[in-house]
């Protein structure tokens, strides 16, 4: 989300709990996306199974997609023009505009620290109507026994089904069809690759 010239907010939100990671960067590009991804992996209180994004070019950089693959995270960009699929993050960003950015100038000193403090308040202190008055961390705790462990996520990850995705939707659909045909040729029974000897991601 563009806040001002040279000030962009990155937002990652968990679909089940609403737990978020926020960051402020001077531009939207692959380098800053990788830096933010490191924070998301580190700060989300559970292993990440899938990341859904819009079709911004910063997410489609090969370096970003390769990093997701190395962490056994499925990359699922949304189709063009389906606003309902990105509604949760957009609603949370509206909260940021109303409750954070109205009190802080984008050029404020230590704005990165201020937004980290806001992230903590949002996740640990602020009650949410959509969660019945609970906080996101309350919901994370409730779902703890049902949340898969890092090793389970890595085992369930099927690298045969993953591929480098193209930002242009029509081209990506053609590449998806080609990938399916080639994958089916390589494993005609449709079975997932039984070789799980690839290095598993490590929680930091």
N, C-alpha and C positions, 0 to 999 in steps of 0.2 A: 504494500500500500504506500503510495506516495504521500508524504506528509508535507514536504516543501521541496524547493529546489535543492538537490543534493542531500535529501534526507528521506530514506525509505525504511519502512517497518516490515520486517519479516515476521510471519506468524505461523506457528505450528500448533494445532489443537487436536487433542485426542477425541475421537468421535463418541466414545462411550462415557467418558468422565468429564470432558471439557477442560482437562488439565492442559496448560499451554506453556510454550516457550516463545519468548519474544526477543527480537534483536533490531538494532538500528544501524544502518549502513549508508555510506554516501552514494552508492549506486547498486542497481540490480545486475549482477553478472555472475559468472560461474565461480569466480574466486570467492566472493562473499557468500554465495550459496553453499559452497563447501565448508566455509568457516561456520556458517549457521547450522549446517547439518551435523557438524561435530558437536555443537552445543545441544542439539535436539537429542542425539544419541546419548550424550552424557547426562542430560537433565531430565528426560522423561523417566518416570519411576517404574518402567517396565520395558521389556524388549519390544522393539518396533517390528511389526509384521508387514505393514504396507504403508506407503506414502501416496496420497492423492494430491495432485496440484492442478492449477490451471495450465494453460499452454504457453506460459511465459518462456521466452527463449533461455533464460538463465537456468531453468530446470532441465532443459534438453541437451545441455552440453555433455559430451561423451564422458568427460572427467567426473561429472556429477553422477551420471548413470552407472559408470563403472564402480564408483564408491558405494552406491546403493547395493549393487550386486555383491560386492566384497563383504557387505554387512548382512547378506541374506534378506534384504528388504525388497519387496515387490514395488515396482514403480507403476502407478496407475493414473496417468493424466486424464482429466475429464475431456469429453468431446467438446467441440466449440459450441458456444451459445446455449448451455444448459445451466442457468443461474442457480437452480434448485440444488445442484450437486455441490455447489461451493457455498451454500447459504450459511452453514454453521460458522465458518471462519469469517465471513463477511459480517455476520451479526456480532461476533466477538470484537471485530475491528471497530464497529460502530460504538461499542462500549468503550473502547480505547479512546476514540475521538471525543466522546462525551465526558468521560471520567478521568482521563489522563491528559490528553493533548490540550484540553481547554485550560489546564493549570500549568502547562510546561511549554515553553517556546522551543521549537526545533533546534535553535542555536544555543540553547542553554548549556552552560558548562556542566560536564559530567552527566549528559543526557542518557548515556548508556547505563550509568549506575542508577539513575532515576527510574528507567524503564525496567531494570531488574528488580528494583524494590516494588514497583507496581505489579510485576509478574508474580512476586511472592504473595502480595496481598490478594491478588486475583485467585491464586491457586489454594492458598492456605487460610485466608481470613474472610474473604467476601462471600456471603451467602448467595446462592443462585436459585432463582425461581424455577428454572427448568430442572433443577436437582432437588426440588422440594425443600429449599432453604438450606441445603447442605453445601459444603465447599467441594471443589473438584478432588482434593486429596481425600476427603471423606468417601467419595464415590470410588476412587482408586482402591482404598482400603477394603470397601465392601466387596469389590470384584477380585480381591487378591487371590482367593483360592481357585478361581476360574481362569486366571491369567496364566498363559503358558510361560514356561521358563525359557531362558535364552537357548539352551540346548534343544528344546522342543521346537522352537521357531526355526532354528537352523536345520533340523532334521526334516521338517515339513517343507522347507524351501526347495522348489524344483527348478534348478538352473536351466533345464532344457526348455522350459516355457518362457524364460526371460530373454529379452533381446534389447538392443539399442533402439529406442523409439525416435521417430521423426516428428518434428513439431507440426508440420503440415498434415492435417487430418487425412486427406485423401491418399497421400503418399504413404502415410503410416498404416492405413487399412490395407493397401496393396502389399506392403512389407509384412504385415501380420499374416496375410494369406500365404505368402511365400514361406514364411517361417514355419507355419503349421504344416505345410506340405513337406518341407525338408525334415522337420522333426518327426513326422509320421513315417518318412522313408528311413530315418535313422533308427527309429524304434517302432517297427510295424505293429507291435502288440499294444502300443499306447502306454506301456508301462513307464513309470518315471525312472530316471537313471539310478540304478542301484548303488552306484559308486558314491558313497558319502565320505570319502576320505579327504575331501577338500577342507581347507582350514576353516574352522568355525569362528564366527565373530566373537571377540572378547569384550565383555562389559568393562568399561574403564573404571 
